[in-house]
Amino acid sequence: MFHPLRVSAVEPLTDDSVAVTFEVPPELRDAFRHTPGQHLALRRTVNGEEIRRTYSICAPAAPSGVDPVLRVGIRLVEGGEFSTYALKELAVGDTVEVMPPMGHFLLAPRPGHFAAIVGGSGITPVLSMAATVLAQEPDARFCLIRSDRTAASTMFLEEVADLKDRYPDRFQLITVLSREEQQSGLPSGRLDKERLTALLPALLPAADMDGWYLCGPFGLVQSAEAALQDLGVDRHHIHHEIFHVDDGRGPTPAAAAAPAHATLTATLDGRSGTWPVQEGETLLETVLRSRSDAPYACKGGVCGTCRAFLVSGEVRMDRNFALEPDETEAGYVLACQSHPATSDVELDFDR
């Protein structure tokens, strides 16, 4: 469910990014209390067309009894309707429709040694993770490896520097610029698989870390995951979230293999319904024809907002950049990418 929230701050971060803070009324504070790593779905309507986008929460998670701070980072995407609006028009006092925090790219505060590899705006959820775990767990350590094009394009420079000053013995920062030489630190260049495989063992015991968190463009996350696996990291310790997908691949022709007549039963907010699946449409599109409250944001298999449990039947997903192997093995699918592979399919959005 979306709630209208007042914008309390719009802070420029770089020439092409801002941090937006929302005011949470007392009656919604429990609903908007987040776990580090979660994101928000934002909605606005332009000329009768609904636009939804997801943005990660960058603020630390508030401990019990403390009011939550709801702050997201937004980077301008070329041609992006919502990001353009956020950077050029959104102002303090405006109201935006916001869905409560969601997502499964999480690091709940606990003792341990954690590491993250991020690119560009991928710093946003990881900033919340690092700030929260370091503040709430005195026995936690965090290593952040971040890649940006230039120093001027780097989001949350001050916030990351503050973590380094506040936790000098528990927070390790490695910065790589792909298009600009640094006076000190690592040489410029992309963090590809080969470079990461050579770099990581010199920084920390990769296979012994309590959790790896990868966030950013598809290419970086894919390279980092491959490097970690080559270094012997257990796949259950690798967690990822994709911010941008530009892999040159189109959807697989799953819809072409669908049965001629298929029926979908779906449970959402405790209510169930059954509908015929029209030719070529995804299961999310089937639900939306009758239930406009079905959860979704990107419709590209990236954000995971439309995650649902497959109760019965079989589906084929066009693509999946949001669910981790444990989730798909447990029976979860992305409704926005799923087509029926059997004549009857049942989904549960409430699990």
RODO-2510 file (C-alpha; in nm, 4 decimals, decimal comma):
residues 351
     n   res          X          Y          Z
     1     m     0,0000     0,0000     0,0000
     2     f     0,1286     0,3466    -0,0907
     3     h     0,1235     0,6334     0,1589
     4     p     0,1586     1,0055     0,0767
     5     l     0,4741     1,1299     0,2524
     6     r     0,5981     1,4865     0,2706
     7     v     0,9504     1,5599     0,1441
     8     s     1,1520     1,7131     0,4295
     9     a     1,4887     1,7494     0,2515
    10     v     1,6407     1,7347    -0,0974
    11     e     2,0215     1,7398    -0,0784
    12     p     2,2489     1,7501    -0,3842
    13     l     2,5180     1,4795    -0,3689
    14     t     2,6806     1,5177    -0,7107
    15     d     2,5883     1,6938    -1,0338
    16     d     2,3582     1,4040    -1,1192
    17     s     2,2337     1,2710    -0,7841
    18     v     2,0386     1,3788    -0,4767
    19     a     1,9382     1,2414    -0,1387
    20     v     1,5689     1,2764    -0,0593
    21     t     1,4358     1,2531     0,2963
    22     f     1,0705     1,1863     0,3751
    23     e     0,8776     1,2874     0,6841
    24     v     0,7141     0,9840     0,8477
    25     p     0,4030     1,0600     1,0565
    26     p     0,3826     0,8924     1,4002
    27     e     0,1116     0,6473     1,2952
    28     l     0,3320     0,5107     1,0131
    29     r     0,6662     0,4878     1,1956
    30     d     0,6410     0,1148     1,2582
    31     a     0,5400     0,0494     0,8962
    32     f     0,8397     0,2463     0,7654
    33     r     1,1014     0,1044     1,0036
    34     h     1,3575    -0,0597     0,7741
    35     t     1,6245    -0,3275     0,7798
    36     p     1,9579    -0,2139     0,6290
    37     g     1,9568    -0,2895     0,2555
    38     q     1,5847    -0,2432     0,1909
    39     h     1,4393    -0,0084    -0,0686
    40     l     1,1289     0,2034    -0,1236
    41     a     0,8928     0,2034    -0,4195
    42     l     0,7907     0,5567    -0,5149
    43     r     0,4912     0,6415    -0,7320
    44     r     0,3677     0,9458    -0,9202
    45     t     0,1147     0,9958    -1,1975
    46     v     0,1951     1,2030    -1,5054
    47     n    -0,0725     1,2730    -1,7681
    48     g    -0,2776     0,9828    -1,6365
    49     e     0,0158     0,7397    -1,6534
    50     e     0,1448     0,5789    -1,3343
    51     i     0,5235     0,5762    -1,2884
    52     r     0,6895     0,3581    -1,0234
    53     r     1,0565     0,3406    -0,9324
    54     t     1,2526     0,1825    -0,6480
    55     y     1,5313     0,3537    -0,4566
    56     s     1,7405     0,2122    -0,1744
    57     i     1,7358     0,3593     0,1748
    58     c     2,0746     0,5081     0,2656
    59     a     2,0019     0,6085     0,6252
    60     p     2,1055     0,3822     0,9138
    61     a     1,8275     0,1670     1,0546
    62     a     1,6848     0,3073     1,3759
    63     p     1,7098     0,0872     1,6855
    64     s     1,3944     0,0042     1,8773
    65     g     1,2405     0,3102     2,0378
    66     v     1,4064     0,5568     1,8001
    67     d     1,2123     0,7229     1,5191
    68     p     1,3172     0,5942     1,1748
    69     v     1,4877     0,8213     0,9208
    70     l     1,3660     0,7632     0,5658
    71     r     1,6328     0,8866     0,3216
    72     v     1,6999     0,7541    -0,0284
    73     g     1,9655     0,8198    -0,2895
    74     i     1,8521     0,8965    -0,6449
    75     r     2,0874     0,9152    -0,9424
    76     l     1,9784     1,0628    -1,2743
    77     v     1,9183     0,7995    -1,5413
    78     e     1,9214     0,9175    -1,9023
    79     g     1,5593     0,9454    -2,0089
    80     g     1,4415     0,8462    -1,6607
    81     e     1,1096     1,0127    -1,5862
    82     f     1,1223     0,9823    -1,2091
    83     s     1,4924     1,0552    -1,1605
    84     t     1,4648     1,3644    -1,3820
    85     y     1,1697     1,4831    -1,1751
    86     a     1,3581     1,4176    -0,8495
    87     l     1,6647     1,6133    -0,9564
    88     k     1,4991     1,9046    -1,1343
    89     e     1,1579     1,9544    -0,9758
    90     l     1,1138     1,7782    -0,6416
    91     a     1,1251     2,0230    -0,3496
    92     v     1,0783     2,0343     0,0260
    93     g     0,7074     2,0300     0,1066
    94     d     0,6103     1,8212    -0,1951
    95     t     0,4255     1,4941    -0,1395
    96     v     0,5293     1,1608    -0,2902
    97     e     0,3451     0,8307    -0,2704
    98     v     0,5723     0,5785    -0,0971
    99     m     0,5367     0,2069    -0,0288
   100     p     0,6784     0,0710     0,3021
   101     p     1,0328    -0,0730     0,2902
   102     m     1,0813    -0,4045     0,1147
   103     g     1,3545    -0,6182    -0,0360
   104     h     1,5700    -0,9142     0,0582
   105     f     1,9180    -0,7678     0,0134
   106     l     1,9665    -0,7389     0,3884
   107     l     2,2254    -0,7173     0,6619
   108     a     2,0576    -0,7182     1,0013
   109     p     2,2967    -0,5965     1,2728
   110     r     2,5083    -0,8815     1,4125
   111     p     2,8702    -0,9413     1,5085
   112     g     3,1045    -1,0486     1,2280
   113     h     3,3383    -0,9354     0,9540
   114     f     3,1507    -0,8167     0,6455
   115     a     3,2574    -0,6824     0,3076
   116     a     3,0903    -0,5094     0,0148
   117     i     3,1833    -0,4411    -0,3454
   118     v     2,9780    -0,1588    -0,4926
   119     g     2,9693     0,0482    -0,8087
   120     g     2,8210     0,3960    -0,8495
   121     s     2,4808     0,4310    -0,6835
   122     g     2,5232     0,0778    -0,5494
   123     i     2,6704     0,2478    -0,2426
   124     t     2,3194     0,3510    -0,1326
   125     p     2,1935     0,0352     0,0476
   126     v     2,5452    -0,0623     0,1570
   127     l     2,5911     0,2733     0,3307
   128     s     2,2885     0,1876     0,5454
   129     m     2,4314    -0,1585     0,6140
   130     a     2,7762    -0,0387     0,7175
   131     a     2,6526     0,2544     0,9279
   132     t     2,3986     0,0382     1,1105
   133     v     2,6114    -0,2658     1,1853
   134     l     2,9082    -0,0573     1,3016
   135     a     2,6892     0,1580     1,5283
   136     q     2,4880    -0,1246     1,6805
   137     e     2,7448    -0,4069     1,6993
   138     p     3,0772    -0,3218     1,8679
   139     d     3,2221    -0,6568     1,7529
   140     a     3,1407    -0,5987     1,3847
   141     r     3,3899    -0,4948     1,1158
   142     f     3,3159    -0,3793     0,7631
   143     c     3,5275    -0,3515     0,4480
   144     l     3,3923    -0,1359     0,1657
   145     i     3,5378    -0,1652    -0,1835
   146     r     3,3790     0,0971    -0,4047
   147     s     3,4191     0,1790    -0,7723
   148     d     3,3214     0,5124    -0,9259
   149     r     3,4007     0,6922    -1,2508
   150     t     3,5549     1,0035    -1,0920
   151     a     3,5780     1,1635    -0,7490
   152     a     3,3220     1,4244    -0,8539
   153     s     3,0689     1,1531    -0,9449
   154     t     3,1039     0,9698    -0,6128
   155     m     2,7840     0,9638    -0,4059
   156     f     2,7882     0,9962    -0,0248
   157     l     3,1537     1,0977    -0,0009
   158     e     3,1029     1,2773     0,3317
   159     e     2,8994     0,9962     0,4868
   160     v     3,1605     0,7334     0,4000
   161     a     3,4432     0,9582     0,5232
   162     d     3,2526     1,0003     0,8496
   163     l     3,2405     0,6216     0,8956
   164     k     3,6150     0,6042     0,8391
   165     d     3,6748     0,8738     1,1026
   166     r     3,4292     0,7289     1,3513
   167     y     3,5393     0,3646     1,3265
   168     p     3,9060     0,3724     1,2197
   169     d     3,9768     0,0244     1,3568
   170     r     3,6606    -0,1427     1,2279
   171     f     3,5895     0,0204     0,8913
   172     q     3,8175    -0,0353     0,5917
   173     l     3,7698     0,1667     0,2716
   174     i     3,9196     0,0888    -0,0704
   175     t     3,8331     0,3302    -0,3517
   176     v     3,8878     0,2687    -0,7232
   177     l     3,8193     0,5314    -0,9905
   178     s     3,7692     0,3950    -1,3400
   179     r     3,8275     0,7214    -1,5297
   180     e     4,0533     0,9250    -1,3046
   181     e     4,3926     0,8690    -1,1429
   182     q     4,4188     0,9052    -0,7658
   183     q     4,7124     1,0609    -0,5846
   184     s     4,7207     0,7557    -0,3592
   185     g     4,5578     0,4173    -0,3473
   186     l     4,4817     0,1799    -0,6321
   187     p     4,5465     0,2603    -1,0000
   188     s     4,2475     0,3639    -1,2081
   189     g     4,0524     0,1094    -1,4109
   190     r     3,7490    -0,1158    -1,3962
   191     l     3,7045    -0,3756    -1,1258
   192     d     3,6688    -0,6808    -1,3502
   193     k     3,6925    -1,0441    -1,2441
   194     e     4,0675    -1,0743    -1,3061
   195     r     4,1502    -0,7607    -1,1119
   196     l     3,9274    -0,8558    -0,8186
   197     t     4,0668    -1,2100    -0,8054
   198     a     4,4157    -1,0635    -0,7706
   199     l     4,3196    -0,7773    -0,5382
   200     l     4,0943    -0,9365    -0,2778
   201     p     4,3430    -1,1846    -0,1202
   202     a     4,5770    -0,8943    -0,0471
   203     l     4,3016    -0,7094     0,1402
   204     l     4,1218    -0,9673     0,3493
   205     p     4,0525    -1,3436     0,3866
   206     a     3,7728    -1,3619     0,1289
   207     a     3,6537    -1,7132     0,2120
   208     d     3,6369    -1,6424     0,5862
   209     m     3,4121    -1,3355     0,5713
   210     d     3,0699    -1,3587     0,7353
   211     g     2,8976    -1,2008     0,4376
   212     w     2,9691    -1,0400     0,1002
   213     y     2,7330    -0,7736    -0,0343
   214     l     2,7524    -0,6824    -0,4032
   215     c     2,5560    -0,3917    -0,5455
   216     g     2,5668    -0,1863    -0,8628
   217     p     2,5614    -0,2426    -1,2389
   218     f     2,5108    -0,5967    -1,3667
   219     g     2,8632    -0,6280    -1,5075
   220     l     3,0336    -0,5373    -1,1806
   221     v     2,8150    -0,7647    -0,9696
   222     q     2,8637    -1,0541    -1,2129
   223     s     3,2435    -1,0053    -1,2130
   224     a     3,2607    -0,9782    -0,8345
   225     e     3,0497    -1,2891    -0,7814
   226     a     3,2679    -1,4891    -1,0219
   227     a     3,5857    -1,3679    -0,8486
   228     l     3,4533    -1,4586    -0,5047
   229     q     3,3545    -1,8060    -0,6177
   230     d     3,7027    -1,8576    -0,7638
   231     l     3,8434    -1,7567    -0,4244
   232     g     3,6421    -2,0243    -0,2488
   233     v     3,3652    -1,8112    -0,0978
   234     d     3,0536    -2,0117    -0,0085
   235     r     2,7672    -1,8962    -0,2355
   236     h     2,5408    -1,8666     0,0715
   237     h     2,7669    -1,5851     0,1934
   238     i     2,7299    -1,3868    -0,1298
   239     h     2,4349    -1,1491    -0,1570
   240     h     2,3673    -0,9173    -0,4462
   241     e     2,1392    -0,6483    -0,5796
   242     i     2,1504    -0,5235    -0,9381
   243     f     2,0960    -0,1532    -1,0040
   244     h     2,1465    -0,1424    -1,3804
   245     v     2,1212    -0,4203    -1,6382
   246     d     2,2950    -0,3684    -1,9707
   247     d     2,4035    -0,7188    -2,0643
   248     g     2,2953    -0,7112    -2,4267
   249     r     2,0469    -0,9919    -2,3803
   250     g     1,6783    -0,9748    -2,4480
   251     p     1,4190    -1,1847    -2,2685
   252     t     1,4116    -1,5542    -2,3345
   253     p     1,1081    -1,6734    -2,5338
   254     a     0,9336    -1,8213    -2,2316
   255     a     0,5898    -1,7027    -2,3364
   256     a     0,6124    -1,8980    -2,6611
   257     a     0,6277    -2,2237    -2,4663
   258     a     0,3202    -2,1457    -2,2554
   259     p     0,0161    -2,3753    -2,2725
   260     a    -0,2641    -2,2616    -2,4994
   261     h    -0,5011    -2,2051    -2,2074
   262     a    -0,3682    -2,1311    -1,8612
   263     t    -0,5304    -2,0175    -1,5371
   264     l    -0,3689    -1,8272    -1,2534
   265     t    -0,4811    -1,8289    -0,8909
   266     a    -0,3140    -1,5655    -0,6746
   267     t    -0,3369    -1,4651    -0,3094
   268     l    -0,2647    -1,1034    -0,2213
   269     d    -0,3313    -0,9341     0,1140
   270     g    -0,5305    -1,2362     0,2275
   271     r    -0,7665    -1,2394    -0,0717
   272     s    -0,7496    -1,4915    -0,3549
   273     g    -0,8688    -1,4749    -0,7112
   274     t    -0,8536    -1,6890    -1,0253
   275     w    -0,8118    -1,5489    -1,3761
   276     p    -0,7310    -1,6732    -1,7259
   277     v    -0,3820    -1,5863    -1,8495
   278     q    -0,3980    -1,4049    -2,1799
   279     e    -0,1576    -1,4937    -2,4579
   280     g     0,1914    -1,3542    -2,4071
   281     e     0,1267    -1,1724    -2,0806
   282     t     0,3240    -1,2208    -1,7602
   283     l     0,1587    -1,3444    -1,4439
   284     l     0,1920    -0,9974    -1,2930
   285     e    -0,0007    -0,8534    -1,5870
   286     t    -0,2697    -1,1168    -1,5312
   287     v    -0,3086    -1,0140    -1,1670
   288     l    -0,3023    -0,6402    -1,2444
   289     r    -0,6032    -0,6719    -1,4766
   290     s    -0,8154    -0,7372    -1,1666
   291     r    -0,5985    -0,6297    -0,8726
   292     s    -0,4348    -0,2895    -0,9168
   293     d    -0,2755    -0,3289    -0,5712
   294     a    -0,0418    -0,6052    -0,6890
   295     p     0,3160    -0,5147    -0,5849
   296     y     0,5585    -0,4134    -0,8578
   297     a     0,8027    -0,1374    -0,9510
   298     c     1,0583    -0,1943    -1,2271
   299     k     0,8891    -0,4768    -1,4238
   300     g     1,2391    -0,5674    -1,5429
   301     g     1,3323    -0,8515    -1,3091
   302     v     1,5689    -0,6259    -1,1114
   303     c     1,3999    -0,4876    -0,7993
   304     g     1,2240    -0,7989    -0,6659
   305     t     0,9123    -0,6064    -0,5585
   306     c     0,6813    -0,8578    -0,7326
   307     r     0,8403    -1,1619    -0,5608
   308     a     0,5814    -1,4357    -0,5007
   309     f     0,5782    -1,7947    -0,3787
   310     l     0,4907    -2,0589    -0,6367
   311     v     0,2322    -2,2714    -0,4555
   312     s     0,1609    -2,5081    -0,7433
   313     g     0,2216    -2,5506    -1,1132
   314     e     0,5308    -2,4477    -1,3071
   315     v     0,6471    -2,1179    -1,4548
   316     r     0,9275    -1,9988    -1,6801
   317     m     1,0997    -1,6702    -1,6002
   318     d     1,2296    -1,4486    -1,8798
   319     r     1,5084    -1,3168    -1,6595
   320     n     1,6007    -1,2912    -1,2926
   321     f     1,8373    -1,0346    -1,1485
   322     a     1,6665    -1,0024    -0,8081
   323     l     1,6241    -1,3457    -0,6509
   324     e     1,9193    -1,5312    -0,5031
   325     p     1,9615    -1,9087    -0,5536
   326     d     1,8246    -1,9856    -0,2072
   327     e     1,5032    -1,8017    -0,2915
   328     t     1,4435    -1,9720    -0,6260
   329     e     1,5230    -2,3106    -0,4705
   330     a     1,2669    -2,2362    -0,1982
   331     g     1,0013    -2,1742    -0,4649
   332     y     0,9979    -1,7979    -0,5139
   333     v     0,9561    -1,6375    -0,8572
   334     l     0,9324    -1,2897    -1,0041
   335     a     0,5740    -1,2385    -1,1208
   336     c     0,6787    -0,9684    -1,3689
   337     q     0,9011    -1,2181    -1,5527
   338     s     0,6956    -1,5371    -1,5124
   339     h     0,4828    -1,7118    -1,7712
   340     p     0,2793    -2,0287    -1,7102
   341     a     0,4429    -2,3570    -1,8099
   342     t     0,1438    -2,5617    -1,6915
   343     s    -0,2271    -2,5079    -1,7412
   344     d    -0,2811    -2,4148    -1,3756
   345     v    -0,0513    -2,1970    -1,1669
   346     e    -0,0956    -2,0659    -0,8123
   347     l     0,1032    -1,7787    -0,6593
   348     d     0,1059    -1,6400    -0,3066
   349     f     0,2282    -1,2784    -0,2735
   350     d     0,1816    -1,2849     0,1057
   351     r     0,4501    -1,5400     0,1962
***
